[in-house]
């Protein structure tokens, strides 16, 4: 198997280490060695790909998305989360299969063209799985699970297990099946009964799978948990889900409190949003080693607030970033998500996040959450990396590559190539052809 040496002016290895005049040695799908080009001696010993005046960095990891809704326009948010969900549901009900497939593929193209090489998808549909399997992008897909009636918990769980075994993923060769990993996504604390949660948590722990969920996303959720009133009640009444929620569920301080009191918090859980989680909630999540995801632009657009990342860092919680969907975001560009995070955490919470730390939220920290050998350019890791053109950039900017990448690079212009498993899967030429 040939060894290929990729050369660049600047190589970002991870959030604490970079190399000027760097080189990345690839064999098959893996990184063999990282260093300066001088470390490799006679370059005639390798197949050379010289990227010229370029910056190479790890591929980005999007920890939360809904690609199925990528063709939906942003919904009006003036009335809060649940009316927004109601509008989204109305659109879903009149959308056909081909449109949904096109929607997933639009999201995949958007993600790849802005440097995402691994994406976590939450979906109620097999269509997301089928289209992701056709694409080069790596993914973790959580099949969304709903079920508020305690008496139906076992039948819902059994139906979910049956559906998983019938998915096309089970019939594919090893390469394809490892390209996409499947798990479950109990939609939210308020959408899954305690007995069903227990079955799902047990499944995740037994199979060593992550369990994806939305948690403490909006002010309306907390109002529901404490008062059993508000916009959530109106939404669930419309979709005939209210009676079981009122019948079986008592009042709790929050969704986290519901999970905690019922011993449902798990180290396998990856919880997204947490905009409305207070210290007591976050402490409970930390004690149970739950990983957290923030989708700042979507959360802000839906008037849900911003996560208290200062508290997350104070408690030493592992966290990363996601984009959510194009129904609540302008694009799936993780660099834009990073910029927004830095600016708004400083502006609204008075918390300063360094460029390198923010960079880790879409690379190495997210990889740790997923337990994957990605997110860093490291010996033995998968060769998932990006190549940026920096030929027109001031040479003084090279001293701080994290600032250069986040604040000076524009994905729509400067991202030149995307590599996954050592293969060039997207290039700027393709972008020019589409324009």
C-alpha positions as CSV (number, residue, x, y, z in Angstrom):
1,X,0.0,0.0,0.0
2,X,1.6,3.4,-1.0
3,X,2.5,6.0,1.5
4,X,1.6,9.5,0.6
5,X,3.2,12.5,2.2
6,X,1.1,15.7,2.3
7,X,3.1,18.9,2.6
8,X,1.8,22.3,3.8
9,X,3.0,25.6,5.1
10,X,1.2,25.2,8.4
11,X,-0.1,22.0,10.1
12,X,-2.5,22.3,13.0
13,X,-2.1,19.0,14.9
14,X,-4.6,19.8,17.6
15,X,-5.6,22.7,19.9
16,X,-2.2,22.9,21.6
17,X,0.3,22.0,18.9
18,X,1.0,23.2,15.3
19,X,3.9,22.8,12.9
20,X,5.2,25.3,10.3
21,X,6.4,23.7,7.1
22,X,4.6,20.5,8.1
23,X,4.2,17.1,6.7
24,X,1.5,14.4,7.1
25,X,2.3,10.8,6.1
26,X,-0.7,8.7,5.2
27,X,-1.0,5.0,4.5
28,X,-4.4,3.8,3.5
29,X,-7.0,5.4,5.8
30,X,-4.6,6.2,8.7
31,X,-2.0,8.7,9.7
32,X,1.4,7.1,10.0
33,X,3.5,10.1,11.1
34,X,3.2,13.9,11.7
35,X,6.1,16.3,11.7
36,X,8.0,18.9,9.7
37,X,9.1,18.0,6.2
38,X,12.7,17.8,7.4
39,X,11.7,14.9,9.7
40,X,11.1,12.8,6.7
41,X,14.5,13.0,5.0
42,X,14.6,12.2,1.3
43,X,11.2,13.0,-0.1
44,X,11.9,10.8,-3.0
45,X,10.9,7.9,-0.7
46,X,7.3,8.9,-0.8
47,X,4.4,9.8,-3.1
48,X,4.2,13.5,-2.6
49,X,1.2,15.8,-2.5
50,X,2.5,19.3,-2.1
51,X,-0.4,21.7,-1.1
52,X,1.8,24.8,-1.5
53,X,0.9,27.8,0.7
54,X,-1.7,26.0,2.7
55,X,-3.0,25.2,6.2
56,X,-3.9,21.6,7.0
57,X,-6.1,20.9,10.1
58,X,-8.2,18.1,11.4
59,X,-11.7,17.6,9.8
60,X,-14.6,19.1,11.8
61,X,-17.1,17.2,13.9
62,X,-20.7,18.3,14.1
63,X,-22.2,16.8,17.2
64,X,-25.9,17.6,16.5
65,X,-27.8,17.9,13.3
66,X,-31.1,17.2,11.6
67,X,-30.2,16.8,8.0
68,X,-33.7,15.6,7.1
69,X,-34.9,19.3,7.3
70,X,-32.1,20.9,5.3
71,X,-34.5,22.1,2.6
72,X,-36.9,23.7,5.1
73,X,-36.7,27.4,5.5
74,X,-36.1,28.9,8.9
75,X,-39.5,29.0,10.8
76,X,-40.9,32.0,12.6
77,X,-39.8,31.9,16.2
78,X,-41.8,34.8,17.7
79,X,-43.9,32.4,19.9
80,X,-41.1,30.1,21.1
81,X,-40.0,26.5,20.7
82,X,-43.3,24.6,20.7
83,X,-45.1,26.8,18.1
84,X,-42.0,26.5,16.0
85,X,-42.2,22.7,16.3
86,X,-45.9,22.8,15.3
87,X,-45.0,24.7,12.2
88,X,-42.2,22.3,11.4
89,X,-44.5,19.3,11.9
90,X,-47.0,20.8,9.5
91,X,-44.3,21.0,6.8
92,X,-43.1,17.4,7.5
93,X,-46.6,16.1,7.0
94,X,-46.8,17.5,3.4
95,X,-43.3,16.6,2.3
96,X,-42.7,13.6,0.1
97,X,-39.9,11.1,0.1
98,X,-38.0,12.5,-2.8
99,X,-37.9,15.9,-1.2
100,X,-36.7,14.5,2.0
101,X,-33.9,12.7,0.2
102,X,-32.9,15.9,-1.6
103,X,-33.0,17.6,1.8
104,X,-30.6,15.2,3.4
105,X,-28.3,15.5,0.4
106,X,-28.4,19.2,0.6
107,X,-27.3,19.0,4.2
108,X,-24.5,16.6,3.4
109,X,-23.2,18.8,0.7
110,X,-23.4,21.9,3.0
111,X,-21.5,20.0,5.7
112,X,-18.8,18.7,3.5
113,X,-18.3,22.0,1.7
114,X,-17.6,23.7,5.1
115,X,-15.2,21.1,6.4
116,X,-17.3,18.6,8.4
117,X,-16.0,15.1,8.1
118,X,-18.1,13.5,10.9
119,X,-21.7,14.4,11.7
120,X,-24.1,13.3,14.4
121,X,-27.6,13.0,12.9
122,X,-30.9,12.8,14.8
123,X,-33.7,11.5,12.6
124,X,-37.0,9.6,12.7
125,X,-36.4,8.4,9.1
126,X,-34.4,5.6,7.4
127,X,-33.9,8.1,4.6
128,X,-31.1,9.9,6.5
129,X,-29.3,6.6,6.9
130,X,-29.7,5.6,3.2
131,X,-28.3,8.9,1.9
132,X,-25.5,9.1,4.4
133,X,-24.3,5.7,3.5
134,X,-24.0,6.9,-0.1
135,X,-21.8,9.8,1.0
136,X,-18.2,10.0,2.0
137,X,-19.0,11.7,5.3
138,X,-18.8,9.6,8.5
139,X,-21.7,9.6,10.8
140,X,-23.4,8.6,14.0
141,X,-27.2,8.3,13.4
142,X,-29.6,8.3,16.3
143,X,-33.0,6.9,15.5
144,X,-35.5,9.1,17.3
145,X,-37.7,7.4,19.9
146,X,-41.0,8.8,21.3
147,X,-43.4,7.3,23.8
148,X,-45.1,9.0,26.8
149,X,-47.4,6.2,27.8
150,X,-45.8,4.0,30.5
151,X,-48.0,1.1,29.6
152,X,-46.7,1.1,26.0
153,X,-43.0,1.4,27.0
154,X,-42.1,-2.3,26.3
155,X,-44.0,-2.5,23.0
156,X,-42.4,0.8,21.8
157,X,-38.9,-0.5,22.7
158,X,-39.5,-3.9,21.0
159,X,-40.8,-2.1,17.9
160,X,-37.7,0.0,17.9
161,X,-35.4,-3.0,18.1
162,X,-37.3,-4.7,15.3
163,X,-37.0,-1.6,13.1
164,X,-33.2,-1.4,13.8
165,X,-32.6,-4.9,12.7
166,X,-34.5,-4.3,9.5
167,X,-32.4,-1.2,8.5
168,X,-30.2,-1.5,5.5
169,X,-27.1,-0.9,7.6
170,X,-27.3,-4.5,8.8
171,X,-26.9,-5.9,5.3
172,X,-23.8,-4.0,4.3
173,X,-20.1,-5.0,4.1
174,X,-17.8,-4.1,7.0
175,X,-16.4,-0.9,5.4
176,X,-19.8,0.6,4.9
177,X,-21.2,-0.5,8.3
178,X,-18.2,1.1,10.1
179,X,-18.6,4.3,7.9
180,X,-22.0,4.8,9.6
181,X,-22.7,3.9,13.2
182,X,-26.3,3.5,14.5
183,X,-27.7,4.4,17.9
184,X,-30.9,5.6,19.5
185,X,-32.1,9.1,20.3
186,X,-34.9,9.4,22.9
187,X,-36.1,12.7,21.6
188,X,-36.4,14.6,24.9
189,X,-36.9,14.0,28.6
190,X,-40.6,15.1,28.1
191,X,-41.2,12.8,25.2
192,X,-40.2,9.5,26.7
193,X,-41.7,7.8,29.7
194,X,-39.6,6.7,32.6
195,X,-40.0,2.9,31.9
196,X,-39.1,3.5,28.2
197,X,-36.1,5.6,29.2
198,X,-34.9,2.7,31.5
199,X,-35.0,0.3,28.6
200,X,-33.2,2.7,26.3
201,X,-30.5,3.4,28.8
202,X,-30.0,-0.3,29.5
203,X,-29.7,-1.0,25.8
204,X,-27.1,1.8,25.4
205,X,-25.0,0.6,28.3
206,X,-25.2,-3.1,27.3
207,X,-24.2,-2.3,23.7
208,X,-21.7,0.5,24.6
209,X,-23.6,2.9,22.4
210,X,-24.1,6.7,22.9
211,X,-27.6,7.8,23.7
212,X,-28.6,11.1,22.1
213,X,-31.2,13.4,23.5
214,X,-32.4,17.0,23.6
215,X,-32.4,18.4,27.1
216,X,-33.3,21.7,28.8
217,X,-33.6,23.5,25.5
218,X,-36.3,26.1,26.2
219,X,-38.0,28.1,29.0
220,X,-41.3,26.4,28.1
221,X,-39.9,23.0,29.1
222,X,-39.1,24.0,32.7
223,X,-42.6,25.6,32.9
224,X,-44.1,22.3,31.8
225,X,-42.1,20.2,34.3
226,X,-43.1,22.5,37.2
227,X,-46.6,23.6,36.3
228,X,-47.9,21.3,33.6
229,X,-48.9,24.4,31.7
230,X,-47.7,26.5,28.7
231,X,-47.1,26.1,25.0
232,X,-46.0,22.5,25.4
233,X,-49.5,21.6,26.6
234,X,-51.0,23.1,23.5
235,X,-48.6,21.4,21.2
236,X,-49.1,17.9,22.7
237,X,-52.8,18.3,22.8
238,X,-52.7,19.0,19.0
239,X,-50.7,15.8,18.3
240,X,-52.7,13.7,20.8
241,X,-49.8,13.1,23.2
242,X,-51.0,15.2,26.2
243,X,-53.2,12.7,28.1
244,X,-50.5,10.2,28.8
245,X,-48.1,12.9,29.9
246,X,-50.7,14.3,32.4
247,X,-51.7,10.8,33.5
248,X,-48.2,9.4,34.4
249,X,-45.9,12.3,35.0
250,X,-45.7,14.2,38.2
251,X,-44.0,17.6,38.7
252,X,-40.2,17.9,38.6
253,X,-37.9,20.8,38.8
254,X,-36.6,20.2,35.3
255,X,-36.0,17.5,32.7
256,X,-32.7,16.7,34.3
257,X,-34.4,16.4,37.7
258,X,-36.8,13.9,36.1
259,X,-34.0,11.8,34.7
260,X,-31.9,12.1,37.9
261,X,-34.7,11.1,40.3
262,X,-35.5,8.1,38.2
263,X,-31.8,7.0,37.9
264,X,-31.8,7.5,34.2
265,X,-28.7,9.7,33.8
266,X,-25.8,7.7,32.1
267,X,-22.2,8.1,31.0
268,X,-23.4,7.0,27.6
269,X,-25.7,10.0,27.2
270,X,-24.9,12.9,24.9
271,X,-27.3,15.7,25.8
272,X,-27.8,18.7,23.5
273,X,-28.8,22.3,24.2
274,X,-28.9,22.8,28.0
275,X,-29.7,26.5,27.5
276,X,-32.0,26.5,30.5
277,X,-30.1,24.2,32.8
278,X,-29.1,25.6,36.2
279,X,-26.1,24.7,38.4
280,X,-27.9,21.9,40.1
281,X,-28.9,20.3,36.8
282,X,-25.4,20.7,35.3
283,X,-23.8,19.3,38.5
284,X,-26.1,16.2,38.3
285,X,-25.0,15.7,34.6
286,X,-21.3,16.1,35.6
287,X,-21.7,13.5,38.4
288,X,-23.1,11.0,35.9
289,X,-20.4,11.8,33.3
290,X,-22.9,13.1,30.7
291,X,-21.4,14.8,27.7
292,X,-22.9,18.1,26.5
293,X,-23.5,19.8,23.1
294,X,-24.4,23.4,22.5
295,X,-26.0,24.7,19.2
296,X,-25.6,28.4,19.9
297,X,-26.9,29.9,16.7
298,X,-30.0,27.7,16.6
299,X,-30.6,28.3,20.3
300,X,-30.3,32.0,19.9
301,X,-32.6,32.1,16.9
302,X,-35.3,30.2,18.8
303,X,-35.0,32.6,21.7
304,X,-33.9,29.7,24.0
305,X,-30.9,31.5,25.4
306,X,-27.2,30.4,25.6
307,X,-25.6,27.6,27.5
308,X,-23.5,28.6,30.5
309,X,-20.3,27.3,29.1
310,X,-18.3,29.0,31.9
311,X,-20.1,26.6,34.3
312,X,-19.5,23.6,32.1
313,X,-15.7,24.4,32.0
314,X,-15.7,25.1,35.8
315,X,-17.1,21.7,36.4
316,X,-14.8,20.0,33.9
317,X,-17.6,18.8,31.6
318,X,-16.7,17.5,28.2
319,X,-18.6,19.5,25.6
320,X,-18.7,20.2,21.9
321,X,-20.7,22.1,19.3
322,X,-23.5,21.3,16.8
323,X,-25.4,23.2,14.2
324,X,-28.9,21.7,14.6
325,X,-30.9,22.1,11.3
326,X,-31.3,24.6,8.5
327,X,-34.9,25.1,9.9
328,X,-33.3,27.0,12.7
329,X,-29.9,28.0,11.3
330,X,-28.4,29.9,8.4
331,X,-25.9,27.2,7.4
332,X,-24.1,24.1,8.8
333,X,-20.7,25.9,8.9
334,X,-19.0,24.9,12.2
335,X,-16.5,27.8,11.9
336,X,-19.4,30.2,12.0
337,X,-20.7,28.3,15.0
338,X,-17.3,28.7,16.7
339,X,-17.3,32.5,16.0
340,X,-20.8,32.9,17.4
341,X,-19.9,30.9,20.5
342,X,-16.8,33.0,21.2
343,X,-18.6,36.3,20.6
344,X,-21.8,35.6,22.4
345,X,-20.3,33.8,25.5
346,X,-18.2,36.9,26.0
347,X,-21.0,39.4,25.2
348,X,-23.8,37.8,27.2
349,X,-22.0,35.7,29.8
350,X,-18.8,37.6,30.2
351,X,-16.9,34.4,29.5
352,X,-13.9,34.5,27.2
353,X,-13.2,31.3,25.3
354,X,-9.8,31.2,23.5
355,X,-9.6,30.4,19.8
356,X,-7.7,27.2,20.5
357,X,-10.3,26.0,23.0
358,X,-13.2,26.8,20.7
359,X,-11.4,24.9,17.9
360,X,-11.2,21.9,20.2
361,X,-15.0,21.9,20.5
362,X,-15.3,21.0,16.9
363,X,-12.3,18.6,16.8
364,X,-10.5,16.9,19.6
365,X,-13.1,17.3,22.4
366,X,-15.9,16.2,20.2
367,X,-13.8,13.2,19.2
368,X,-13.4,12.3,22.9
369,X,-17.2,12.5,23.4
370,X,-17.6,10.0,20.5
371,X,-14.6,7.8,21.5
372,X,-13.3,8.0,18.0
373,X,-9.7,8.3,16.6
374,X,-10.5,11.5,14.8
375,X,-10.3,15.2,15.5
376,X,-6.5,15.4,15.7
377,X,-3.6,14.8,13.3
378,X,-2.0,12.0,15.3
379,X,-0.2,8.8,14.5
380,X,-2.7,6.0,14.1
381,X,-5.7,8.3,13.8
382,X,-7.9,8.3,10.7
383,X,-6.7,10.6,8.0
384,X,-9.6,13.0,8.1
385,X,-8.3,16.5,7.3
386,X,-8.9,19.8,5.6
387,X,-6.7,21.9,3.3
388,X,-7.1,25.7,3.3
389,X,-5.5,28.1,0.8
390,X,-3.5,30.7,2.7
391,X,-1.5,32.1,-0.2
392,X,-3.0,35.5,0.1
393,X,-2.7,35.8,3.9
394,X,-0.3,38.0,5.8
395,X,2.7,35.9,6.9
396,X,2.5,37.4,10.4
397,X,-0.8,35.5,10.8
398,X,1.0,32.2,10.8
399,X,2.1,32.8,14.4
400,X,-1.4,32.1,15.6
401,X,-3.0,29.5,13.3
402,X,-6.1,29.2,15.5
403,X,-6.9,32.9,15.0
404,X,-6.0,32.5,11.3
405,X,-8.4,29.6,10.8
406,X,-11.4,31.0,12.8
407,X,-11.2,34.7,11.9
408,X,-9.4,34.9,8.6
409,X,-10.5,31.8,6.7
410,X,-13.8,31.7,4.9
411,X,-15.0,28.2,4.2
412,X,-17.0,29.2,1.1
413,X,-13.8,30.6,-0.4
414,X,-10.6,29.4,1.3
415,X,-11.4,25.7,2.0
416,X,-9.6,23.9,-0.9
417,X,-9.9,20.2,-0.2
418,X,-11.6,17.8,2.2
419,X,-10.0,14.4,2.9
420,X,-11.7,11.5,4.7
421,X,-9.8,8.2,5.3
422,X,-7.0,9.6,3.3
423,X,-9.1,10.2,0.2
424,X,-9.9,13.5,-1.4
425,X,-13.7,13.5,-1.2
426,X,-14.4,17.2,-1.9
427,X,-12.5,20.0,-3.6
428,X,-13.0,23.7,-4.5
429,X,-13.2,22.7,-8.2
430,X,-16.5,21.0,-7.4
431,X,-17.7,24.2,-5.7
432,X,-16.9,26.2,-8.8
433,X,-18.7,23.7,-11.0
434,X,-21.8,24.1,-8.8
435,X,-21.7,27.9,-8.9
